[in-house]
Protein backbone atom coordinates (compact mmCIF):
# COMPACT_ATOMS: atom_id res chain seq x y z
CA UNK A 1 0.00 0.00 0.00
CA UNK A 2 0.90 3.68 -0.08
CA UNK A 3 0.76 6.14 2.78
CA UNK A 4 0.67 9.77 1.70
CA UNK A 5 1.31 12.31 4.47
CA UNK A 6 0.92 16.03 3.95
CA UNK A 7 3.83 17.69 5.69
CA UNK A 8 3.50 21.34 4.77
CA UNK A 9 1.06 23.52 2.88
CA UNK A 10 -2.50 23.13 1.66
CA UNK A 11 -1.91 19.73 0.10
CA UNK A 12 -3.59 18.56 -3.05
CA UNK A 13 -6.85 16.96 -4.01
CA UNK A 14 -6.86 13.33 -5.03
CA UNK A 15 -9.59 11.23 -6.63
CA UNK A 16 -9.40 7.54 -5.78
CA UNK A 17 -11.09 4.82 -7.81
CA UNK A 18 -11.02 1.08 -7.24
CA UNK A 19 -10.57 -1.71 -9.74
CA UNK A 20 -10.41 -5.50 -9.67
CA UNK A 21 -6.78 -6.37 -10.32
CA UNK A 22 -7.53 -10.10 -10.46
CA UNK A 23 -9.20 -9.66 -13.87
CA UNK A 24 -6.47 -7.41 -15.31
CA UNK A 25 -3.67 -8.86 -17.44
CA UNK A 26 -1.57 -5.71 -17.07
CA UNK A 27 -0.85 -4.60 -20.63
CA UNK A 28 -0.95 -1.14 -22.16
CA UNK A 29 -4.29 -0.43 -23.87
CA UNK A 30 -6.21 -2.95 -21.76
CA UNK A 31 -9.71 -1.78 -20.75
CA UNK A 32 -10.32 -1.57 -17.00
CA UNK A 33 -13.56 -1.05 -15.04
CA UNK A 34 -13.28 1.60 -12.30
CA UNK A 35 -15.77 2.08 -9.48
CA UNK A 36 -16.29 3.74 -6.06
CA UNK A 37 -14.80 7.15 -6.90
CA UNK A 38 -14.00 9.14 -3.75
CA UNK A 39 -12.40 12.58 -3.50
CA UNK A 40 -10.02 13.57 -0.72
CA UNK A 41 -8.10 16.73 0.07
CA UNK A 42 -4.78 16.01 1.72
CA UNK A 43 -4.33 18.76 4.31
CA UNK A 44 -1.36 19.57 6.53
CA UNK A 45 -0.89 16.80 9.09
CA UNK A 46 -3.33 14.40 7.40
CA UNK A 47 -2.56 10.87 6.22
CA UNK A 48 -4.10 9.02 3.29
CA UNK A 49 -3.71 5.27 2.75
CA UNK A 50 -4.13 3.69 -0.67
CA UNK A 51 -4.23 -0.05 -1.32
CA UNK A 52 -1.70 -1.50 -3.77
CA UNK A 53 -3.23 -3.24 -6.78
CA UNK A 54 -6.69 -2.04 -5.83
CA UNK A 55 -6.76 1.77 -5.79
CA UNK A 56 -6.18 4.16 -8.68
CA UNK A 57 -5.41 7.73 -7.65
CA UNK A 58 -5.06 11.09 -9.31
CA UNK A 59 -3.07 14.05 -8.06
CA UNK A 60 -4.55 17.49 -8.65
CA UNK A 61 -1.89 20.18 -8.04
CA UNK A 62 -2.21 22.20 -4.81
CA UNK A 63 -3.09 25.89 -4.83
CA UNK A 64 0.33 26.81 -3.41
CA UNK A 65 3.62 25.20 -2.36
CA UNK A 66 3.05 21.91 -0.55
CA UNK A 67 5.29 19.12 0.62
CA UNK A 68 3.91 15.61 0.91
CA UNK A 69 5.69 12.43 1.92
CA UNK A 70 4.88 9.14 0.18
CA UNK A 71 5.69 5.87 1.92
CA UNK A 72 5.33 2.93 -0.44
CA UNK A 73 5.24 -0.62 0.91
CA UNK A 74 6.51 -2.85 -1.88
CA UNK A 75 6.86 -6.23 -0.19
CA UNK A 76 4.14 -8.74 -1.05
CA UNK A 77 3.03 -6.76 -4.10
CA UNK A 78 1.74 -9.42 -6.41
CA UNK A 79 1.14 -7.23 -9.45
CA UNK A 80 2.77 -4.31 -11.19
CA UNK A 81 1.99 -0.63 -11.14
CA UNK A 82 0.10 1.03 -13.97
CA UNK A 83 -0.57 4.51 -15.28
CA UNK A 84 -4.25 4.67 -16.21
CA UNK A 85 -6.03 6.80 -18.79
CA UNK A 86 -9.19 7.63 -16.87
CA UNK A 87 -11.02 9.04 -19.90
CA UNK A 88 -10.41 5.95 -22.02
CA UNK A 89 -10.78 3.69 -18.96
CA UNK A 90 -7.66 1.72 -19.81
CA UNK A 91 -4.06 1.05 -18.79
CA UNK A 92 -1.93 3.70 -20.52
CA UNK A 93 1.49 2.44 -19.44
CA UNK A 94 3.02 -0.30 -17.31
CA UNK A 95 5.32 1.43 -14.81
CA UNK A 96 7.37 -1.73 -14.13
CA UNK A 97 8.63 -1.60 -17.70
CA UNK A 98 10.02 1.91 -17.04
CA UNK A 99 11.58 1.27 -13.65
CA UNK A 100 14.25 -1.29 -14.54
CA UNK A 101 15.82 0.72 -17.42
CA UNK A 102 15.93 3.75 -15.10
CA UNK A 103 17.50 1.62 -12.35
CA UNK A 104 20.16 0.38 -14.76
CA UNK A 105 20.94 3.91 -15.89
CA UNK A 106 21.33 5.24 -12.34
CA UNK A 107 23.36 2.18 -11.29
CA UNK A 108 25.72 2.62 -14.23
CA UNK A 109 26.52 6.18 -13.05
CA UNK A 110 26.67 5.65 -9.29
CA UNK A 111 27.00 1.93 -8.64
CA UNK A 112 29.90 0.13 -6.99
CA UNK A 113 30.87 -3.53 -6.48
CA UNK A 114 27.91 -4.01 -4.10
CA UNK A 115 25.53 -2.68 -6.74
CA UNK A 116 26.30 -5.58 -9.08
CA UNK A 117 25.07 -8.13 -6.50
CA UNK A 118 21.93 -6.08 -5.85
CA UNK A 119 21.28 -5.75 -9.59
CA UNK A 120 21.75 -9.49 -10.09
CA UNK A 121 19.10 -10.25 -7.47
CA UNK A 122 16.72 -7.59 -8.80
CA UNK A 123 17.12 -8.44 -12.47
CA UNK A 124 16.49 -12.17 -11.91
CA UNK A 125 12.88 -11.20 -11.15
CA UNK A 126 12.60 -8.55 -13.86
CA UNK A 127 10.92 -9.07 -17.20
CA UNK A 128 11.81 -7.44 -20.50
CA UNK A 129 15.42 -6.59 -19.64
CA UNK A 130 17.81 -7.37 -22.47
CA UNK A 131 21.17 -9.00 -21.86
CA UNK A 132 22.68 -6.05 -23.75
CA UNK A 133 21.22 -3.52 -21.26
CA UNK A 134 22.52 -5.55 -18.32
CA UNK A 135 25.96 -5.90 -19.87
CA UNK A 136 26.26 -2.17 -20.60
CA UNK A 137 25.40 -1.38 -16.99
CA UNK A 138 27.89 -3.90 -15.59
CA UNK A 139 30.59 -2.64 -17.94
CA UNK A 140 30.02 0.96 -16.85
CA UNK A 141 30.24 0.04 -13.16
CA UNK A 142 33.27 -2.21 -13.44
CA UNK A 143 35.01 0.15 -15.86
CA UNK A 144 34.68 3.00 -13.38
CA UNK A 145 35.91 0.87 -10.48
CA UNK A 146 38.87 -0.59 -12.34
CA UNK A 147 40.11 1.31 -15.37
CA UNK A 148 42.00 -1.78 -16.58
CA UNK A 149 38.97 -4.07 -16.44
CA UNK A 150 37.27 -4.86 -19.74
CA UNK A 151 34.47 -7.30 -20.54
PASEBA-1860 file (N, C-alpha, C; in nm, 3 decimals):
! residues 151
1> XXXXXXXX> 0.081/-0.118/0.000/0.000/0.000/0.000/0.087/0.125/0.000 ~ 0.023/0.239/-0.005/0.090/0.368/-0.008/0.030/0.458/0.099 ~ 0.116/0.512/0.183/0.076/0.614/0.278/0.120/0.747/0.223 ~ 0.032/0.842/0.216/0.067/0.977/0.170/0.039/1.070/0.286 ~ 0.141/1.143/0.330/0.131/1.231/0.447/0.160/1.373/0.401 ~ 0.068/1.464/0.429/0.092/1.603/0.395/0.174/1.665/0.507 ~ 0.290/1.716/0.472/0.383/1.769/0.569/0.370/1.920/0.585 ~ 0.353/1.989/0.474/0.350/2.134/0.477/0.263/2.187/0.364
9> XXXXXXXX> 0.185/2.288/0.392/0.106/2.352/0.288/-0.035/2.297/0.279 ~ -0.109/2.348/0.179/-0.250/2.313/0.166/-0.275/2.172/0.115 ~ -0.172/2.106/0.065/-0.191/1.973/0.010/-0.265/1.977/-0.122 ~ -0.292/1.862/-0.177/-0.359/1.856/-0.305/-0.482/1.768/-0.295 ~ -0.566/1.780/-0.394/-0.685/1.696/-0.401/-0.649/1.568/-0.475 ~ -0.707/1.459/-0.434/-0.686/1.333/-0.503/-0.820/1.261/-0.519 ~ -0.842/1.207/-0.637/-0.959/1.123/-0.663/-0.909/0.979/-0.660 ~ -0.979/0.894/-0.587/-0.940/0.754/-0.578/-1.054/0.668/-0.632
17> XXXXXXXX> -1.017/0.579/-0.723/-1.109/0.482/-0.781/-1.059/0.344/-0.740 ~ -1.144/0.246/-0.747/-1.102/0.108/-0.724/-1.122/0.028/-0.851 ~ -1.042/-0.079/-0.862/-1.057/-0.171/-0.974/-1.023/-0.311/-0.927 ~ -1.066/-0.410/-1.002/-1.041/-0.550/-0.967/-0.917/-0.597/-1.042 ~ -0.805/-0.600/-0.971/-0.678/-0.637/-1.032/-0.673/-0.783/-1.074 ~ -0.757/-0.866/-1.014/-0.753/-1.010/-1.046/-0.801/-1.039/-1.188 ~ -0.872/-0.945/-1.250/-0.920/-0.966/-1.387/-0.840/-0.885/-1.489 ~ -0.731/-0.824/-1.444/-0.647/-0.741/-1.531/-0.521/-0.816/-1.569
25> XXXXXXXX> -0.491/-0.821/-1.699/-0.367/-0.886/-1.744/-0.246/-0.796/-1.720 ~ -0.266/-0.665/-1.732/-0.157/-0.571/-1.707/-0.080/-0.530/-1.830 ~ -0.152/-0.503/-1.940/-0.085/-0.460/-2.063/-0.140/-0.324/-2.107 ~ -0.054/-0.246/-2.168/-0.095/-0.114/-2.216/-0.212/-0.128/-2.314 ~ -0.312/-0.041/-2.301/-0.429/-0.043/-2.387/-0.543/-0.129/-2.336 ~ -0.518/-0.206/-2.231/-0.621/-0.295/-2.176/-0.731/-0.213/-2.107 ~ -0.855/-0.245/-2.138/-0.971/-0.178/-2.075/-0.985/-0.224/-1.930 ~ -1.019/-0.128/-1.843/-1.032/-0.157/-1.700/-1.159/-0.089/-1.647
33> XXXXXXXX> -1.237/-0.163/-1.568/-1.356/-0.105/-1.504/-1.317/-0.041/-1.372 ~ -1.353/0.087/-1.354/-1.328/0.160/-1.230/-1.460/0.177/-1.157 ~ -1.455/0.185/-1.025/-1.577/0.208/-0.948/-1.542/0.273/-0.813 ~ -1.642/0.314/-0.739/-1.629/0.374/-0.606/-1.539/0.497/-0.603 ~ -1.562/0.593/-0.691/-1.480/0.715/-0.690/-1.505/0.793/-0.560 ~ -1.394/0.829/-0.495/-1.400/0.914/-0.375/-1.298/1.025/-0.391 ~ -1.329/1.143/-0.341/-1.240/1.258/-0.350/-1.193/1.296/-0.211 ~ -1.062/1.318/-0.199/-1.002/1.357/-0.072/-0.916/1.481/-0.093
41> XXXXXXXX> -0.903/1.561/0.011/-0.810/1.673/0.007/-0.708/1.648/0.117 ~ -0.585/1.626/0.077/-0.478/1.601/0.172/-0.438/1.734/0.234 ~ -0.463/1.751/0.361/-0.433/1.876/0.431/-0.315/1.856/0.525 ~ -0.253/1.963/0.567/-0.136/1.957/0.653/-0.164/1.869/0.775 ~ -0.075/1.771/0.795/-0.089/1.680/0.909/-0.178/1.561/0.883 ~ -0.244/1.553/0.767/-0.333/1.440/0.740/-0.257/1.327/0.670 ~ -0.315/1.208/0.681/-0.256/1.087/0.622/-0.362/1.020/0.536 ~ -0.320/0.973/0.419/-0.410/0.902/0.329/-0.346/0.768/0.296
49> XXXXXXXX> -0.422/0.660/0.308/-0.371/0.527/0.275/-0.440/0.478/0.149 ~ -0.359/0.427/0.055/-0.413/0.369/-0.067/-0.365/0.225/-0.078 ~ -0.454/0.137/-0.120/-0.423/-0.005/-0.132/-0.352/-0.034/-0.264 ~ -0.241/-0.108/-0.256/-0.170/-0.150/-0.377/-0.256/-0.246/-0.456 ~ -0.252/-0.234/-0.587/-0.323/-0.324/-0.678/-0.474/-0.325/-0.658 ~ -0.526/-0.215/-0.604/-0.669/-0.204/-0.583/-0.718/-0.061/-0.609 ~ -0.638/0.037/-0.566/-0.676/0.177/-0.579/-0.601/0.245/-0.695 ~ -0.674/0.329/-0.764/-0.618/0.416/-0.868/-0.634/0.557/-0.814
57> XXXXXXXX> -0.528/0.637/-0.819/-0.541/0.773/-0.765/-0.489/0.877/-0.862 ~ -0.550/0.994/-0.854/-0.506/1.109/-0.931/-0.443/1.208/-0.835 ~ -0.364/1.299/-0.888/-0.307/1.405/-0.806/-0.336/1.538/-0.874 ~ -0.420/1.618/-0.811/-0.455/1.749/-0.865/-0.366/1.850/-0.793 ~ -0.287/1.929/-0.866/-0.189/2.018/-0.804/-0.249/2.108/-0.696 ~ -0.172/2.133/-0.589/-0.221/2.220/-0.481/-0.224/2.366/-0.527 ~ -0.295/2.447/-0.450/-0.309/2.589/-0.483/-0.181/2.667/-0.458 ~ -0.096/2.617/-0.368/0.033/2.681/-0.341/0.132/2.573/-0.297
65> XXXXXXXX> 0.255/2.614/-0.271/0.362/2.520/-0.236/0.318/2.424/-0.126 ~ 0.338/2.296/-0.150/0.305/2.191/-0.055/0.414/2.085/-0.058 ~ 0.434/2.024/0.054/0.529/1.912/0.062/0.454/1.794/0.120 ~ 0.456/1.683/0.046/0.391/1.561/0.091/0.493/1.449/0.090 ~ 0.479/1.356/0.181/0.569/1.243/0.192/0.491/1.118/0.151 ~ 0.549/1.041/0.060/0.488/0.914/0.018/0.569/0.800/0.076 ~ 0.503/0.707/0.140/0.569/0.587/0.192/0.505/0.469/0.121 ~ 0.583/0.402/0.038/0.533/0.293/-0.044/0.583/0.160/0.012
73> XXXXXXXX> 0.490/0.072/0.045/0.524/-0.062/0.091/0.524/-0.153/-0.031 ~ 0.641/-0.206/-0.065/0.651/-0.285/-0.188/0.655/-0.435/-0.163 ~ 0.681/-0.479/-0.042/0.686/-0.623/-0.019/0.545/-0.681/-0.036 ~ 0.540/-0.802/-0.084/0.414/-0.874/-0.105/0.326/-0.813/-0.213 ~ 0.383/-0.727/-0.298/0.303/-0.676/-0.410/0.302/-0.782/-0.518 ~ 0.185/-0.832/-0.548/0.174/-0.942/-0.641/0.168/-0.897/-0.786 ~ 0.131/-0.772/-0.809/0.114/-0.723/-0.945/0.192/-0.594/-0.964 ~ 0.204/-0.551/-1.088/0.277/-0.431/-1.119/0.197/-0.304/-1.095
81> XXXXXXXX> 0.264/-0.193/-1.124/0.199/-0.063/-1.114/0.167/-0.015/-1.255 ~ 0.055/0.056/-1.266/0.010/0.103/-1.397/-0.021/0.251/-1.393 ~ -0.005/0.317/-1.506/-0.057/0.451/-1.528/-0.185/0.431/-1.607 ~ -0.295/0.486/-1.557/-0.425/0.467/-1.621/-0.467/0.591/-1.698 ~ -0.536/0.572/-1.807/-0.603/0.680/-1.879/-0.748/0.674/-1.834 ~ -0.785/0.768/-1.747/-0.919/0.763/-1.687/-1.028/0.790/-1.789 ~ -1.001/0.875/-1.888/-1.102/0.904/-1.990/-1.129/0.782/-2.078 ~ -1.024/0.714/-2.118/-1.041/0.595/-2.202/-1.073/0.471/-2.120
89> XXXXXXXX> -1.056/0.481/-1.985/-1.078/0.369/-1.896/-0.992/0.249/-1.934 ~ -0.860/0.277/-1.944/-0.766/0.172/-1.981/-0.628/0.197/-1.919 ~ -0.544/0.092/-1.923/-0.406/0.105/-1.879/-0.330/0.179/-1.989 ~ -0.270/0.292/-1.954/-0.193/0.370/-2.052/-0.050/0.318/-2.062 ~ 0.011/0.292/-1.947/0.149/0.244/-1.944/0.168/0.150/-1.826 ~ 0.265/0.060/-1.840/0.302/-0.030/-1.731/0.429/0.028/-1.670 ~ 0.420/0.075/-1.545/0.532/0.143/-1.481/0.651/0.050/-1.463 ~ 0.627/-0.078/-1.433/0.737/-0.173/-1.413/0.834/-0.174/-1.531
97> XXXXXXXX> 0.779/-0.157/-1.651/0.863/-0.160/-1.770/0.954/-0.037/-1.780 ~ 0.923/0.068/-1.704/1.002/0.191/-1.704/1.103/0.194/-1.590 ~ 1.075/0.120/-1.484/1.158/0.127/-1.365/1.295/0.063/-1.386 ~ 1.299/-0.057/-1.441/1.425/-0.129/-1.454/1.524/-0.055/-1.544 ~ 1.485/-0.006/-1.662/1.582/0.072/-1.742/1.635/0.195/-1.667 ~ 1.549/0.260/-1.590/1.593/0.375/-1.510/1.690/0.330/-1.401 ~ 1.661/0.217/-1.337/1.750/0.162/-1.235/1.887/0.131/-1.294 ~ 1.889/0.070/-1.412/2.016/0.038/-1.476/2.096/0.164/-1.509
105> XXXXXXXX> 2.027/0.267/-1.554/2.094/0.391/-1.589/2.157/0.456/-1.465 ~ 2.080/0.465/-1.358/2.133/0.524/-1.234/2.248/0.439/-1.180 ~ 2.231/0.308/-1.180/2.336/0.218/-1.129/2.464/0.232/-1.210 ~ 2.452/0.251/-1.341/2.572/0.262/-1.423/2.651/0.389/-1.391 ~ 2.583/0.493/-1.342/2.652/0.618/-1.305/2.706/0.615/-1.163 ~ 2.632/0.553/-1.070/2.667/0.565/-0.929/2.701/0.434/-0.861 ~ 2.682/0.322/-0.928/2.700/0.193/-0.864/2.844/0.160/-0.829 ~ 2.858/0.064/-0.737/2.990/0.013/-0.699/2.984/-0.139/-0.701
113> XXXXXXXX> 3.085/-0.206/-0.643/3.087/-0.353/-0.648/2.966/-0.415/-0.579 ~ 2.912/-0.350/-0.478/2.791/-0.401/-0.410/2.669/-0.390/-0.500 ~ 2.667/-0.290/-0.586/2.553/-0.268/-0.674/2.533/-0.386/-0.769 ~ 2.641/-0.446/-0.813/2.630/-0.558/-0.908/2.552/-0.673/-0.844 ~ 2.581/-0.706/-0.718/2.507/-0.813/-0.650/2.359/-0.778/-0.636 ~ 2.332/-0.652/-0.599/2.193/-0.608/-0.585/2.121/-0.616/-0.719 ~ 2.188/-0.570/-0.825/2.128/-0.575/-0.959/2.100/-0.719/-1.001 ~ 2.195/-0.809/-0.973/2.175/-0.949/-1.009/2.048/-1.004/-0.945
121> XXXXXXXX> 2.030/-0.977/-0.816/1.910/-1.025/-0.747/1.783/-0.962/-0.804 ~ 1.788/-0.832/-0.829/1.672/-0.759/-0.880/1.637/-0.803/-1.021 ~ 1.738/-0.814/-1.107/1.712/-0.844/-1.247/1.669/-0.989/-1.271 ~ 1.697/-1.078/-1.178/1.649/-1.217/-1.191/1.496/-1.221/-1.193 ~ 1.433/-1.125/-1.124/1.288/-1.120/-1.115/1.226/-1.032/-1.224 ~ 1.310/-0.953/-1.289/1.260/-0.855/-1.386/1.229/-0.920/-1.520 ~ 1.128/-0.863/-1.585/1.092/-0.907/-1.720/1.140/-0.801/-1.818 ~ 1.153/-0.838/-1.941/1.181/-0.744/-2.050/1.309/-0.664/-2.032
129> XXXXXXXX> 1.413/-0.725/-1.975/1.542/-0.659/-1.964/1.639/-0.736/-2.052 ~ 1.693/-0.669/-2.153/1.781/-0.737/-2.247/1.917/-0.764/-2.184 ~ 1.981/-0.869/-2.232/2.117/-0.900/-2.186/2.211/-0.785/-2.221 ~ 2.185/-0.718/-2.333/2.268/-0.605/-2.375/2.259/-0.490/-2.275 ~ 2.140/-0.460/-2.225/2.122/-0.352/-2.126/2.194/-0.387/-1.996 ~ 2.182/-0.512/-1.954/2.252/-0.555/-1.832/2.403/-0.543/-1.849 ~ 2.452/-0.591/-1.962/2.596/-0.590/-1.987/2.651/-0.448/-1.990 ~ 2.581/-0.356/-2.055/2.626/-0.217/-2.060/2.636/-0.158/-1.919
137> XXXXXXXX> 2.538/-0.188/-1.836/2.540/-0.138/-1.699/2.658/-0.195/-1.622 ~ 2.677/-0.326/-1.630/2.789/-0.390/-1.559/2.923/-0.336/-1.608 ~ 2.934/-0.317/-1.739/3.059/-0.264/-1.794/3.087/-0.123/-1.742 ~ 2.984/-0.041/-1.734/3.002/0.096/-1.685/3.048/0.095/-1.539 ~ 2.987/0.010/-1.458/3.024/0.004/-1.316/3.167/-0.048/-1.300 ~ 3.195/-0.162/-1.361/3.327/-0.221/-1.344/3.436/-0.137/-1.410 ~ 3.404/-0.073/-1.520/3.501/0.015/-1.586/3.537/0.134/-1.500 ~ 3.442/0.187/-1.427/3.468/0.300/-1.338/3.549/0.257/-1.217
145> XXXXXXX> 3.522/0.135/-1.166/3.591/0.087/-1.048/3.734/0.044/-1.078 ~ 3.755/-0.009/-1.196/3.887/-0.059/-1.234/3.911/-0.023/-1.378 ~ 3.988/0.078/-1.402/4.011/0.131/-1.537/4.069/0.025/-1.630 ~ 4.138/-0.075/-1.575/4.200/-0.178/-1.658/4.106/-0.293/-1.690 ~ 3.990/-0.295/-1.626/3.897/-0.407/-1.644/3.816/-0.390/-1.770 ~ 3.809/-0.490/-1.851/3.727/-0.486/-1.974/3.650/-0.617/-1.983 ~ 3.527/-0.608/-2.029/3.447/-0.730/-2.054/3.451/-0.762/-2.202
END
